[in-house]
Amino acid sequence: MKKYKDVNGGSGISFYECGPDFISIKFKDNATIYTYNYAVTGKKHVEKMKRLAEKGSGLSTYIAQNPEVRNNYLASE
């Protein structure tokens, strides 16, 4: 996984990994890795999240403000 840049500071995200149809995210306060993919979360949201992750800004806010994203993921330890 890549370290999330967190250019503005204070993000709850520590690491992420992008694949062709998914993004996996590890939050700072949780050992669980959350995977958002096309089938569960939707292509539009996953691609937006991938762009925000690479930018290092806005990803945590995007997840928090979009219930269709926040509540639609696959979790693994």
mmCIF file of the N, C-alpha and C atoms, coordinates in Angstrom:
data_MODEL
# 
_entry.id   MODEL 
# 
loop_
_atom_site.group_PDB 
_atom_site.id 
_atom_site.type_symbol 
_atom_site.label_atom_id 
_atom_site.label_alt_id 
_atom_site.label_comp_id 
_atom_site.label_asym_id 
_atom_site.label_entity_id 
_atom_site.label_seq_id 
_atom_site.pdbx_PDB_ins_code 
_atom_site.Cartn_x 
_atom_site.Cartn_y 
_atom_site.Cartn_z 
_atom_site.occupancy 
_atom_site.B_iso_or_equiv 
_atom_site.pdbx_formal_charge 
_atom_site.auth_seq_id 
_atom_site.auth_comp_id 
_atom_site.auth_asym_id 
_atom_site.auth_atom_id 
_atom_site.pdbx_PDB_model_num 
ATOM 1   N N  . MET A 1 1  ? 0.835   -1.184 0.000   1.00 0.00 ? 1  MET A N  1 
ATOM 2   C CA . MET A 1 1  ? 0.000   0.000  0.000   1.00 0.00 ? 1  MET A CA 1 
ATOM 3   C C  . MET A 1 1  ? 0.881   1.249  0.000   1.00 0.00 ? 1  MET A C  1 
ATOM 4   N N  . LYS A 1 2  ? 0.365   2.322  -0.575  1.00 0.00 ? 2  LYS A N  1 
ATOM 5   C CA . LYS A 1 2  ? 1.065   3.599  -0.606  1.00 0.00 ? 2  LYS A CA 1 
ATOM 6   C C  . LYS A 1 2  ? 0.631   4.453  0.579   1.00 0.00 ? 2  LYS A C  1 
ATOM 7   N N  . LYS A 1 3  ? 1.552   5.227  1.095   1.00 0.00 ? 3  LYS A N  1 
ATOM 8   C CA . LYS A 1 3  ? 1.225   6.165  2.169   1.00 0.00 ? 3  LYS A CA 1 
ATOM 9   C C  . LYS A 1 3  ? 0.405   7.305  1.578   1.00 0.00 ? 3  LYS A C  1 
ATOM 10  N N  . TYR A 1 4  ? -0.695  7.637  2.227   1.00 0.00 ? 4  TYR A N  1 
ATOM 11  C CA . TYR A 1 4  ? -1.525  8.765  1.804   1.00 0.00 ? 4  TYR A CA 1 
ATOM 12  C C  . TYR A 1 4  ? -0.800  10.057 2.152   1.00 0.00 ? 4  TYR A C  1 
ATOM 13  N N  . LYS A 1 5  ? -0.630  10.957 1.187   1.00 0.00 ? 5  LYS A N  1 
ATOM 14  C CA . LYS A 1 5  ? 0.150   12.183 1.381   1.00 0.00 ? 5  LYS A CA 1 
ATOM 15  C C  . LYS A 1 5  ? -0.447  13.123 2.415   1.00 0.00 ? 5  LYS A C  1 
ATOM 16  N N  . ASP A 1 6  ? -1.751  13.229 2.483   1.00 0.00 ? 6  ASP A N  1 
ATOM 17  C CA . ASP A 1 6  ? -2.435  14.106 3.443   1.00 0.00 ? 6  ASP A CA 1 
ATOM 18  C C  . ASP A 1 6  ? -1.842  15.516 3.404   1.00 0.00 ? 6  ASP A C  1 
ATOM 19  N N  . VAL A 1 7  ? -1.928  16.157 2.238   1.00 0.00 ? 7  VAL A N  1 
ATOM 20  C CA . VAL A 1 7  ? -1.295  17.463 2.039   1.00 0.00 ? 7  VAL A CA 1 
ATOM 21  C C  . VAL A 1 7  ? -1.850  18.557 2.949   1.00 0.00 ? 7  VAL A C  1 
ATOM 22  N N  . ASN A 1 8  ? -3.097  18.426 3.385   1.00 0.00 ? 8  ASN A N  1 
ATOM 23  C CA . ASN A 1 8  ? -3.688  19.444 4.265   1.00 0.00 ? 8  ASN A CA 1 
ATOM 24  C C  . ASN A 1 8  ? -3.546  19.106 5.739   1.00 0.00 ? 8  ASN A C  1 
ATOM 25  N N  . GLY A 1 9  ? -3.100  17.898 6.059   1.00 0.00 ? 9  GLY A N  1 
ATOM 26  C CA . GLY A 1 9  ? -2.958  17.466 7.448   1.00 0.00 ? 9  GLY A CA 1 
ATOM 27  C C  . GLY A 1 9  ? -4.295  17.116 8.074   1.00 0.00 ? 9  GLY A C  1 
ATOM 28  N N  . GLY A 1 10 ? -4.270  16.202 8.999   1.00 0.00 ? 10 GLY A N  1 
ATOM 29  C CA . GLY A 1 10 ? -5.471  15.852 9.758   1.00 0.00 ? 10 GLY A CA 1 
ATOM 30  C C  . GLY A 1 10 ? -6.379  14.805 9.149   1.00 0.00 ? 10 GLY A C  1 
ATOM 31  N N  . SER A 1 11 ? -6.008  14.195 8.049   1.00 0.00 ? 11 SER A N  1 
ATOM 32  C CA . SER A 1 11 ? -6.854  13.165 7.447   1.00 0.00 ? 11 SER A CA 1 
ATOM 33  C C  . SER A 1 11 ? -6.843  11.900 8.295   1.00 0.00 ? 11 SER A C  1 
ATOM 34  N N  . GLY A 1 12 ? -7.926  11.168 8.265   1.00 0.00 ? 12 GLY A N  1 
ATOM 35  C CA . GLY A 1 12 ? -8.016  9.900  8.971   1.00 0.00 ? 12 GLY A CA 1 
ATOM 36  C C  . GLY A 1 12 ? -7.457  8.739  8.168   1.00 0.00 ? 12 GLY A C  1 
ATOM 37  N N  . ILE A 1 13 ? -6.987  8.994  6.968   1.00 0.00 ? 13 ILE A N  1 
ATOM 38  C CA . ILE A 1 13 ? -6.473  7.948  6.083   1.00 0.00 ? 13 ILE A CA 1 
ATOM 39  C C  . ILE A 1 13 ? -4.957  7.872  6.192   1.00 0.00 ? 13 ILE A C  1 
ATOM 40  N N  . SER A 1 14 ? -4.438  6.650  6.294   1.00 0.00 ? 14 SER A N  1 
ATOM 41  C CA . SER A 1 14 ? -2.995  6.491  6.365   1.00 0.00 ? 14 SER A CA 1 
ATOM 42  C C  . SER A 1 14 ? -2.403  5.862  5.098   1.00 0.00 ? 14 SER A C  1 
ATOM 43  N N  . PHE A 1 15 ? -3.082  4.874  4.514   1.00 0.00 ? 15 PHE A N  1 
ATOM 44  C CA . PHE A 1 15 ? -2.565  4.183  3.333   1.00 0.00 ? 15 PHE A CA 1 
ATOM 45  C C  . PHE A 1 15 ? -3.686  3.886  2.349   1.00 0.00 ? 15 PHE A C  1 
ATOM 46  N N  . TYR A 1 16 ? -3.309  3.683  1.096   1.00 0.00 ? 16 TYR A N  1 
ATOM 47  C CA . TYR A 1 16 ? -4.279  3.301  0.062   1.00 0.00 ? 16 TYR A CA 1 
ATOM 48  C C  . TYR A 1 16 ? -3.582  2.471  -1.007  1.00 0.00 ? 16 TYR A C  1 
ATOM 49  N N  . GLU A 1 17 ? -4.385  1.758  -1.762  1.00 0.00 ? 17 GLU A N  1 
ATOM 50  C CA . GLU A 1 17 ? -3.881  0.987  -2.901  1.00 0.00 ? 17 GLU A CA 1 
ATOM 51  C C  . GLU A 1 17 ? -4.947  1.013  -3.986  1.00 0.00 ? 17 GLU A C  1 
ATOM 52  N N  . CYS A 1 18 ? -4.524  1.318  -5.200  1.00 0.00 ? 18 CYS A N  1 
ATOM 53  C CA . CYS A 1 18 ? -5.448  1.373  -6.326  1.00 0.00 ? 18 CYS A CA 1 
ATOM 54  C C  . CYS A 1 18 ? -5.224  0.184  -7.253  1.00 0.00 ? 18 CYS A C  1 
ATOM 55  N N  . GLY A 1 19 ? -6.312  -0.332 -7.788  1.00 0.00 ? 19 GLY A N  1 
ATOM 56  C CA . GLY A 1 19 ? -6.277  -1.371 -8.806  1.00 0.00 ? 19 GLY A CA 1 
ATOM 57  C C  . GLY A 1 19 ? -7.159  -0.947 -9.954  1.00 0.00 ? 19 GLY A C  1 
ATOM 58  N N  . PRO A 1 20 ? -7.301  -1.775 -10.966 1.00 0.00 ? 20 PRO A N  1 
ATOM 59  C CA . PRO A 1 20 ? -8.071  -1.389 -12.138 1.00 0.00 ? 20 PRO A CA 1 
ATOM 60  C C  . PRO A 1 20 ? -9.531  -1.032 -11.825 1.00 0.00 ? 20 PRO A C  1 
ATOM 61  N N  . ASP A 1 21 ? -10.142 -1.725 -10.871 1.00 0.00 ? 21 ASP A N  1 
ATOM 62  C CA . ASP A 1 21 ? -11.557 -1.475 -10.576 1.00 0.00 ? 21 ASP A CA 1 
ATOM 63  C C  . ASP A 1 21 ? -11.827 -1.331 -9.082  1.00 0.00 ? 21 ASP A C  1 
ATOM 64  N N  . PHE A 1 22 ? -10.800 -0.930 -8.328  1.00 0.00 ? 22 PHE A N  1 
ATOM 65  C CA . PHE A 1 22 ? -10.985 -0.789 -6.880  1.00 0.00 ? 22 PHE A CA 1 
ATOM 66  C C  . PHE A 1 22 ? -9.990  0.194  -6.285  1.00 0.00 ? 22 PHE A C  1 
ATOM 67  N N  . ILE A 1 23 ? -10.290 0.600  -5.060  1.00 0.00 ? 23 ILE A N  1 
ATOM 68  C CA . ILE A 1 23 ? -9.348  1.304  -4.200  1.00 0.00 ? 23 ILE A CA 1 
ATOM 69  C C  . ILE A 1 23 ? -9.507  0.726  -2.807  1.00 0.00 ? 23 ILE A C  1 
ATOM 70  N N  . SER A 1 24 ? -8.404  0.391  -2.167  1.00 0.00 ? 24 SER A N  1 
ATOM 71  C CA . SER A 1 24 ? -8.409  -0.091 -0.790  1.00 0.00 ? 24 SER A CA 1 
ATOM 72  C C  . SER A 1 24 ? -7.810  0.995  0.092   1.00 0.00 ? 24 SER A C  1 
ATOM 73  N N  . ILE A 1 25 ? -8.412  1.184  1.248   1.00 0.00 ? 25 ILE A N  1 
ATOM 74  C CA . ILE A 1 25 ? -8.013  2.266  2.145   1.00 0.00 ? 25 ILE A CA 1 
ATOM 75  C C  . ILE A 1 25 ? -7.837  1.741  3.559   1.00 0.00 ? 25 ILE A C  1 
ATOM 76  N N  . LYS A 1 26 ? -6.762  2.190  4.199   1.00 0.00 ? 26 LYS A N  1 
ATOM 77  C CA . LYS A 1 26 ? -6.545  1.904  5.611   1.00 0.00 ? 26 LYS A CA 1 
ATOM 78  C C  . LYS A 1 26 ? -6.612  3.225  6.358   1.00 0.00 ? 26 LYS A C  1 
ATOM 79  N N  . PHE A 1 27 ? -7.519  3.266  7.324   1.00 0.00 ? 27 PHE A N  1 
ATOM 80  C CA . PHE A 1 27 ? -7.671  4.459  8.147   1.00 0.00 ? 27 PHE A CA 1 
ATOM 81  C C  . PHE A 1 27 ? -6.716  4.384  9.329   1.00 0.00 ? 27 PHE A C  1 
ATOM 82  N N  . LYS A 1 28 ? -6.313  5.531  9.857   1.00 0.00 ? 28 LYS A N  1 
ATOM 83  C CA . LYS A 1 28 ? -5.343  5.605  10.940  1.00 0.00 ? 28 LYS A CA 1 
ATOM 84  C C  . LYS A 1 28 ? -5.826  4.929  12.217  1.00 0.00 ? 28 LYS A C  1 
ATOM 85  N N  . ASP A 1 29 ? -7.105  5.010  12.505  1.00 0.00 ? 29 ASP A N  1 
ATOM 86  C CA . ASP A 1 29 ? -7.628  4.516  13.778  1.00 0.00 ? 29 ASP A CA 1 
ATOM 87  C C  . ASP A 1 29 ? -8.247  3.121  13.695  1.00 0.00 ? 29 ASP A C  1 
ATOM 88  N N  . ASN A 1 30 ? -7.934  2.379  12.641  1.00 0.00 ? 30 ASN A N  1 
ATOM 89  C CA . ASN A 1 30 ? -8.583  1.092  12.443  1.00 0.00 ? 30 ASN A CA 1 
ATOM 90  C C  . ASN A 1 30 ? -7.642  0.149  11.693  1.00 0.00 ? 30 ASN A C  1 
ATOM 91  N N  . ALA A 1 31 ? -7.556  -1.085 12.116  1.00 0.00 ? 31 ALA A N  1 
ATOM 92  C CA . ALA A 1 31 ? -6.703  -2.067 11.436  1.00 0.00 ? 31 ALA A CA 1 
ATOM 93  C C  . ALA A 1 31 ? -7.367  -2.620 10.176  1.00 0.00 ? 31 ALA A C  1 
ATOM 94  N N  . THR A 1 32 ? -8.667  -2.421 10.043  1.00 0.00 ? 32 THR A N  1 
ATOM 95  C CA . THR A 1 32 ? -9.409  -2.944 8.902   1.00 0.00 ? 32 THR A CA 1 
ATOM 96  C C  . THR A 1 32 ? -9.047  -2.199 7.629   1.00 0.00 ? 32 THR A C  1 
ATOM 97  N N  . ILE A 1 33 ? -8.943  -2.937 6.535   1.00 0.00 ? 33 ILE A N  1 
ATOM 98  C CA . ILE A 1 33 ? -8.745  -2.336 5.216   1.00 0.00 ? 33 ILE A CA 1 
ATOM 99  C C  . ILE A 1 33 ? -10.091 -2.369 4.504   1.00 0.00 ? 33 ILE A C  1 
ATOM 100 N N  . TYR A 1 34 ? -10.503 -1.215 4.021   1.00 0.00 ? 34 TYR A N  1 
ATOM 101 C CA . TYR A 1 34 ? -11.787 -1.079 3.335   1.00 0.00 ? 34 TYR A CA 1 
ATOM 102 C C  . TYR A 1 34 ? -11.533 -1.019 1.835   1.00 0.00 ? 34 TYR A C  1 
ATOM 103 N N  . THR A 1 35 ? -12.205 -1.888 1.094   1.00 0.00 ? 35 THR A N  1 
ATOM 104 C CA . THR A 1 35 ? -12.061 -1.909 -0.359  1.00 0.00 ? 35 THR A CA 1 
ATOM 105 C C  . THR A 1 35 ? -13.366 -1.448 -0.994  1.00 0.00 ? 35 THR A C  1 
ATOM 106 N N  . TYR A 1 36 ? -13.234 -0.446 -1.825  1.00 0.00 ? 36 TYR A N  1 
ATOM 107 C CA . TYR A 1 36 ? -14.359 0.109  -2.568  1.00 0.00 ? 36 TYR A CA 1 
ATOM 108 C C  . TYR A 1 36 ? -14.145 -0.306 -4.021  1.00 0.00 ? 36 TYR A C  1 
ATOM 109 N N  . ASN A 1 37 ? -15.119 -0.999 -4.613  1.00 0.00 ? 37 ASN A N  1 
ATOM 110 C CA . ASN A 1 37 ? -14.928 -1.456 -5.986  1.00 0.00 ? 37 ASN A CA 1 
ATOM 111 C C  . ASN A 1 37 ? -16.119 -1.079 -6.866  1.00 0.00 ? 37 ASN A C  1 
ATOM 112 N N  . TYR A 1 38 ? -15.961 -1.298 -8.163  1.00 0.00 ? 38 TYR A N  1 
ATOM 113 C CA . TYR A 1 38 ? -17.006 -0.938 -9.114  1.00 0.00 ? 38 TYR A CA 1 
ATOM 114 C C  . TYR A 1 38 ? -18.324 -1.634 -8.781  1.00 0.00 ? 38 TYR A C  1 
ATOM 115 N N  . ALA A 1 39 ? -18.263 -2.919 -8.451  1.00 0.00 ? 39 ALA A N  1 
ATOM 116 C CA . ALA A 1 39 ? -19.481 -3.703 -8.231  1.00 0.00 ? 39 ALA A CA 1 
ATOM 117 C C  . ALA A 1 39 ? -20.269 -3.245 -7.009  1.00 0.00 ? 39 ALA A C  1 
ATOM 118 N N  . VAL A 1 40 ? -19.576 -2.863 -5.947  1.00 0.00 ? 40 VAL A N  1 
ATOM 119 C CA . VAL A 1 40 ? -20.244 -2.498 -4.691  1.00 0.00 ? 40 VAL A CA 1 
ATOM 120 C C  . VAL A 1 40 ? -20.455 -0.989 -4.573  1.00 0.00 ? 40 VAL A C  1 
ATOM 121 N N  . THR A 1 41 ? -19.453 -0.216 -4.903  1.00 0.00 ? 41 THR A N  1 
ATOM 122 C CA . THR A 1 41 ? -19.486 1.231  -4.679  1.00 0.00 ? 41 THR A CA 1 
ATOM 123 C C  . THR A 1 41 ? -19.873 2.017  -5.925  1.00 0.00 ? 41 THR A C  1 
ATOM 124 N N  . GLY A 1 42 ? -19.535 1.483  -7.084  1.00 0.00 ? 42 GLY A N  1 
ATOM 125 C CA . GLY A 1 42 ? -19.822 2.165  -8.347  1.00 0.00 ? 42 GLY A CA 1 
ATOM 126 C C  . GLY A 1 42 ? -18.572 2.766  -8.960  1.00 0.00 ? 42 GLY A C  1 
ATOM 127 N N  . LYS A 1 43 ? -18.485 2.658  -10.272 1.00 0.00 ? 43 LYS A N  1 
ATOM 128 C CA . LYS A 1 43 ? -17.309 3.120  -11.012 1.00 0.00 ? 43 LYS A CA 1 
ATOM 129 C C  . LYS A 1 43 ? -17.046 4.605  -10.803 1.00 0.00 ? 43 LYS A C  1 
ATOM 130 N N  . LYS A 1 44 ? -18.090 5.429  -10.877 1.00 0.00 ? 44 LYS A N  1 
ATOM 131 C CA . LYS A 1 44 ? -17.930 6.881  -10.752 1.00 0.00 ? 44 LYS A CA 1 
ATOM 132 C C  . LYS A 1 44 ? -17.251 7.240  -9.431  1.00 0.00 ? 44 LYS A C  1 
ATOM 133 N N  . HIS A 1 45 ? -17.718 6.650  -8.344  1.00 0.00 ? 45 HIS A N  1 
ATOM 134 C CA . HIS A 1 45 ? -17.153 6.949  -7.035  1.00 0.00 ? 45 HIS A CA 1 
ATOM 135 C C  . HIS A 1 45 ? -15.733 6.408  -6.883  1.00 0.00 ? 45 HIS A C  1 
ATOM 136 N N  . VAL A 1 46 ? -15.505 5.209  -7.339  1.00 0.00 ? 46 VAL A N  1 
ATOM 137 C CA . VAL A 1 46 ? -14.169 4.608  -7.218  1.00 0.00 ? 46 VAL A CA 1 
ATOM 138 C C  . VAL A 1 46 ? -13.140 5.429  -7.986  1.00 0.00 ? 46 VAL A C  1 
ATOM 139 N N  . GLU A 1 47 ? -13.475 5.834  -9.191  1.00 0.00 ? 47 GLU A N  1 
ATOM 140 C CA . GLU A 1 47 ? -12.527 6.623  -9.984  1.00 0.00 ? 47 GLU A CA 1 
ATOM 141 C C  . GLU A 1 47 ? -12.259 7.981  -9.340  1.00 0.00 ? 47 GLU A C  1 
ATOM 142 N N  . LYS A 1 48 ? -13.275 8.609  -8.771  1.00 0.00 ? 48 LYS A N  1 
ATOM 143 C CA . LYS A 1 48 ? -13.098 9.875  -8.058  1.00 0.00 ? 48 LYS A CA 1 
ATOM 144 C C  . LYS A 1 48 ? -12.188 9.669  -6.842  1.00 0.00 ? 48 LYS A C  1 
ATOM 145 N N  . MET A 1 49 ? -12.418 8.598  -6.102  1.00 0.00 ? 49 MET A N  1 
ATOM 146 C CA . MET A 1 49 ? -11.615 8.304  -4.921  1.00 0.00 ? 49 MET A CA 1 
ATOM 147 C C  . MET A 1 49 ? -10.156 8.045  -5.301  1.00 0.00 ? 49 MET A C  1 
ATOM 148 N N  . LYS A 1 50 ? -9.928  7.375  -6.421  1.00 0.00 ? 50 LYS A N  1 
ATOM 149 C CA . LYS A 1 50 ? -8.564  7.117  -6.882  1.00 0.00 ? 50 LYS A CA 1 
ATOM 150 C C  . LYS A 1 50 ? -7.851  8.420  -7.214  1.00 0.00 ? 50 LYS A C  1 
ATOM 151 N N  . ARG A 1 51 ? -8.558  9.350  -7.848  1.00 0.00 ? 51 ARG A N  1 
ATOM 152 C CA . ARG A 1 51 ? -7.959  10.648 -8.174  1.00 0.00 ? 51 ARG A CA 1 
ATOM 153 C C  . ARG A 1 51 ? -7.606  11.424 -6.896  1.00 0.00 ? 51 ARG A C  1 
ATOM 154 N N  . LEU A 1 52 ? -8.525  11.417 -5.930  1.00 0.00 ? 52 LEU A N  1 
ATOM 155 C CA . LEU A 1 52 ? -8.285  12.120 -4.668  1.00 0.00 ? 52 LEU A CA 1 
ATOM 156 C C  . LEU A 1 52 ? -7.117  11.489 -3.898  1.00 0.00 ? 52 LEU A C  1 
ATOM 157 N N  . ALA A 1 53 ? -7.020  10.166 -3.931  1.00 0.00 ? 53 ALA A N  1 
ATOM 158 C CA . ALA A 1 53 ? -5.924  9.473  -3.240  1.00 0.00 ? 53 ALA A CA 1 
ATOM 159 C C  . ALA A 1 53 ? -4.581  9.859  -3.838  1.00 0.00 ? 53 ALA A C  1 
ATOM 160 N N  . GLU A 1 54 ? -4.492  9.880  -5.143  1.00 0.00 ? 54 GLU A N  1 
ATOM 161 C CA . GLU A 1 54 ? -3.236  10.245 -5.806  1.00 0.00 ? 54 GLU A CA 1 
ATOM 162 C C  . GLU A 1 54 ? -2.884  11.702 -5.530  1.00 0.00 ? 54 GLU A C  1 
ATOM 163 N N  . LYS A 1 55 ? -3.896  12.548 -5.437  1.00 0.00 ? 55 LYS A N  1 
ATOM 164 C CA . LYS A 1 55 ? -3.702  13.966 -5.127  1.00 0.00 ? 55 LYS A CA 1 
ATOM 165 C C  . LYS A 1 55 ? -3.258  14.170 -3.674  1.00 0.00 ? 55 LYS A C  1 
ATOM 166 N N  . GLY A 1 56 ? -3.704  13.252 -2.795  1.00 0.00 ? 56 GLY A N  1 
ATOM 167 C CA . GLY A 1 56 ? -3.355  13.348 -1.378  1.00 0.00 ? 56 GLY A CA 1 
ATOM 168 C C  . GLY A 1 56 ? -4.208  14.323 -0.610  1.00 0.00 ? 56 GLY A C  1 
ATOM 169 N N  . SER A 1 57 ? -5.409  14.585 -1.133  1.00 0.00 ? 57 SER A N  1 
ATOM 170 C CA . SER A 1 57 ? -6.270  15.581 -0.495  1.00 0.00 ? 57 SER A CA 1 
ATOM 171 C C  . SER A 1 57 ? -7.740  15.294 -0.815  1.00 0.00 ? 57 SER A C  1 
ATOM 172 N N  . GLY A 1 58 ? -8.583  15.367 0.221   1.00 0.00 ? 58 GLY A N  1 
ATOM 173 C CA . GLY A 1 58 ? -10.024 15.303 0.018   1.00 0.00 ? 58 GLY A CA 1 
ATOM 174 C C  . GLY A 1 58 ? -10.665 13.929 0.078   1.00 0.00 ? 58 GLY A C  1 
ATOM 175 N N  . LEU A 1 59 ? -9.892  12.883 0.193   1.00 0.00 ? 59 LEU A N  1 
ATOM 176 C CA . LEU A 1 59 ? -10.450 11.535 0.148   1.00 0.00 ? 59 LEU A CA 1 
ATOM 177 C C  . LEU A 1 59 ? -11.317 11.220 1.360   1.00 0.00 ? 59 LEU A C  1 
ATOM 178 N N  . SER A 1 60 ? -10.844 11.515 2.535   1.00 0.00 ? 60 SER A N  1 
ATOM 179 C CA . SER A 1 60 ? -11.623 11.241 3.745   1.00 0.00 ? 60 SER A CA 1 
ATOM 180 C C  . SER A 1 60 ? -12.931 12.033 3.753   1.00 0.00 ? 60 SER A C  1 
ATOM 181 N N  . THR A 1 61 ? -12.880 13.279 3.334   1.00 0.00 ? 61 THR A N  1 
ATOM 182 C CA . THR A 1 61 ? -14.077 14.119 3.256   1.00 0.00 ? 61 THR A CA 1 
ATOM 183 C C  . THR A 1 61 ? -15.061 13.554 2.247   1.00 0.00 ? 61 THR A C  1 
ATOM 184 N N  . TYR A 1 62 ? -14.568 13.116 1.100   1.00 0.00 ? 62 TYR A N  1 
ATOM 185 C CA . TYR A 1 62 ? -15.428 12.547 0.066   1.00 0.00 ? 62 TYR A CA 1 
ATOM 186 C C  . TYR A 1 62 ? -16.177 11.321 0.600   1.00 0.00 ? 62 TYR A C  1 
ATOM 187 N N  . ILE A 1 63 ? -15.468 10.462 1.301   1.00 0.00 ? 63 ILE A N  1 
ATOM 188 C CA . ILE A 1 63 ? -16.097 9.267  1.877   1.00 0.00 ? 63 ILE A CA 1 
ATOM 189 C C  . ILE A 1 63 ? -17.142 9.663  2.912   1.00 0.00 ? 63 ILE A C  1 
ATOM 190 N N  . ALA A 1 64 ? -16.795 10.586 3.789   1.00 0.00 ? 64 ALA A N  1 
ATOM 191 C CA . ALA A 1 64 ? -17.701 11.000 4.865   1.00 0.00 ? 64 ALA A CA 1 
ATOM 192 C C  . ALA A 1 64 ? -18.963 11.685 4.339   1.00 0.00 ? 64 ALA A C  1 
ATOM 193 N N  . GLN A 1 65 ? -18.853 12.423 3.251   1.00 0.00 ? 65 GLN A N  1 
ATOM 194 C CA . GLN A 1 65 ? -19.980 13.199 2.751   1.00 0.00 ? 65 GLN A CA 1 
ATOM 195 C C  . GLN A 1 65 ? -20.856 12.448 1.745   1.00 0.00 ? 65 GLN A C  1 
ATOM 196 N N  . ASN A 1 66 ? -20.484 11.232 1.387   1.00 0.00 ? 66 ASN A N  1 
ATOM 197 C CA . ASN A 1 66 ? -21.248 10.455 0.416   1.00 0.00 ? 66 ASN A CA 1 
ATOM 198 C C  . ASN A 1 66 ? -21.689 9.128  1.023   1.00 0.00 ? 66 ASN A C  1 
ATOM 199 N N  . PRO A 1 67 ? -22.929 9.074  1.544   1.00 0.00 ? 67 PRO A N  1 
ATOM 200 C CA . PRO A 1 67 ? -23.380 7.833  2.185   1.00 0.00 ? 67 PRO A CA 1 
ATOM 201 C C  . PRO A 1 67 ? -23.365 6.623  1.251   1.00 0.00 ? 67 PRO A C  1 
ATOM 202 N N  . GLU A 1 68 ? -23.547 6.847  -0.054  1.00 0.00 ? 68 GLU A N  1 
ATOM 203 C CA . GLU A 1 68 ? -23.494 5.730  -0.992  1.00 0.00 ? 68 GLU A CA 1 
ATOM 204 C C  . GLU A 1 68 ? -22.078 5.178  -1.115  1.00 0.00 ? 68 GLU A C  1 
ATOM 205 N N  . VAL A 1 69 ? -21.085 5.951  -0.715  1.00 0.00 ? 69 VAL A N  1 
ATOM 206 C CA . VAL A 1 69 ? -19.701 5.478  -0.667  1.00 0.00 ? 69 VAL A CA 1 
ATOM 207 C C  . VAL A 1 69 ? -19.414 4.922  0.721   1.00 0.00 ? 69 VAL A C  1 
ATOM 208 N N  . ARG A 1 70 ? -19.684 5.726  1.720   1.00 0.00 ? 70 ARG A N  1 
ATOM 209 C CA . ARG A 1 70 ? -19.365 5.387  3.114   1.00 0.00 ? 70 ARG A CA 1 
ATOM 210 C C  . ARG A 1 70 ? -19.944 4.040  3.538   1.00 0.00 ? 70 ARG A C  1 
ATOM 211 N N  . ASN A 1 71 ? -21.107 3.700  3.043   1.00 0.00 ? 71 ASN A N  1 
ATOM 212 C CA . ASN A 1 71 ? -21.790 2.480  3.474   1.00 0.00 ? 71 ASN A CA 1 
ATOM 213 C C  . ASN A 1 71 ? -21.672 1.313  2.497   1.00 0.00 ? 71 ASN A C  1 
ATOM 214 N N  . ASN A 1 72 ? -20.911 1.466  1.433   1.00 0.00 ? 72 ASN A N  1 
ATOM 215 C CA . ASN A 1 72 ? -20.816 0.419  0.410   1.00 0.00 ? 72 ASN A CA 1 
ATOM 216 C C  . ASN A 1 72 ? -19.368 0.046  0.124   1.00 0.00 ? 72 ASN A C  1 
ATOM 217 N N  . TYR A 1 73 ? -18.853 -0.876 0.904   1.00 0.00 ? 73 TYR A N  1 
ATOM 218 C CA . TYR A 1 73 ? -17.464 -1.306 0.797   1.00 0.00 ? 73 TYR A CA 1 
ATOM 219 C C  . TYR A 1 73 ? -17.354 -2.770 1.211   1.00 0.00 ? 73 TYR A C  1 
ATOM 220 N N  . LEU A 1 74 ? -16.188 -3.340 0.945   1.00 0.00 ? 74 LEU A N  1 
ATOM 221 C CA . LEU A 1 74 ? -15.830 -4.665 1.431   1.00 0.00 ? 74 LEU A CA 1 
ATOM 222 C C  . LEU A 1 74 ? -14.762 -4.453 2.488   1.00 0.00 ? 74 LEU A C  1 
ATOM 223 N N  . ALA A 1 75 ? -14.862 -5.098 3.626   1.00 0.00 ? 75 ALA A N  1 
ATOM 224 C CA . ALA A 1 75 ? -13.886 -4.925 4.700   1.00 0.00 ? 75 ALA A CA 1 
ATOM 225 C C  . ALA A 1 75 ? -13.111 -6.213 4.923   1.00 0.00 ? 75 ALA A C  1 
ATOM 226 N N  . SER A 1 76 ? -11.828 -6.055 5.217   1.00 0.00 ? 76 SER A N  1 
ATOM 227 C CA . SER A 1 76 ? -11.005 -7.210 5.557   1.00 0.00 ? 76 SER A CA 1 
ATOM 228 C C  . SER A 1 76 ? -9.945  -6.782 6.546   1.00 0.00 ? 76 SER A C  1 
ATOM 229 N N  . GLU A 1 77 ? -9.419  -7.737 7.288   1.00 0.00 ? 77 GLU A N  1 
ATOM 230 C CA . GLU A 1 77 ? -8.385  -7.432 8.284   1.00 0.00 ? 77 GLU A CA 1 
ATOM 231 C C  . GLU A 1 77 ? -7.023  -7.701 7.683   1.00 0.00 ? 77 GLU A C  1 
# 
